[in-house]
């Protein structure tokens, strides 16, 4: 069996990972952490987290370490575009706003149907890569999809830039798998290179207005993942996007924030991985694709 199928070799202990059966919370993954500013090792103390390199300090809020760097392309040395995701980053910082978002997925029929299909697609991808020691869920939101893959991991890191989503998810979602919580930006993930088995990143890419943001997001997922990435993107060539483009002269709706399958595959190759599947959420009603990217060979 190869590493992507969950062989014993693939599930060898990650360096520095505490036994989640004995140690839960951020302490369980302390040695996997890296400073989001300089990527040096982080030291976890009762009063907060300190960087061993640049001396940055990160406090806790109700036990959740605040490791998110707010901002967009200017934080990684690119010129700031007119439209960026700064407003979206601030949207669910309050737990009341997070609750409204998550309850809509529970109460609205169409959203419940969409969630069932998302579970199916994620479960299909997880079955192909096998069991993991640690999976990063970023953005985890309120934990809506965590149960779709948590049973295939020994520990899940729940991360989101929105503190409100984390507080809501910690209080409301229930899975048996041990979890660690932290705020984090998908542009500056506070983890070492290839420190987790895989990453699940659902419904973020299509909120990022610029190609630079969308590509930085995918590159960071690939940087921290040693076996696989499951991520969604809005397909530029989908029927829904083509119809949107045809209607634009009449309804003045803004363009969708898209990627092509070819570009996703190109970025994957640049990071030593390959795109093996990208099924659509719906060929007619949605432009979202659920991509599976792996570093090791899996059946096509």
Secondary structure, 3 states (H helix, E strand, C coil): CCHHHCCCCCCCCCCCCCCCCCCCCHHHHHHHEECCCCCCEEEEECCEEEECCCCCEECEECCEEECCCCCCHHHHCCCCCCCCCHHHHCCCCCHHHHHHHHHHHHHCHHHHHHHHHHHHHHHHHHHHHCCEEEEEEECCCCCCCHHHCHHHEEEEEEEECCHHHHHHHHHHCCCCCEEEEEECECCECCECCCCEEEEEECCCHHHCCCHHHHHHHHHHHHHHEEEEEEEEEEECCCHHHHHHHHHHHHHCCCCCCCECHHHHHHHHHHCCCEEEEEEECCCCCCCEEEEEEECCCCCC
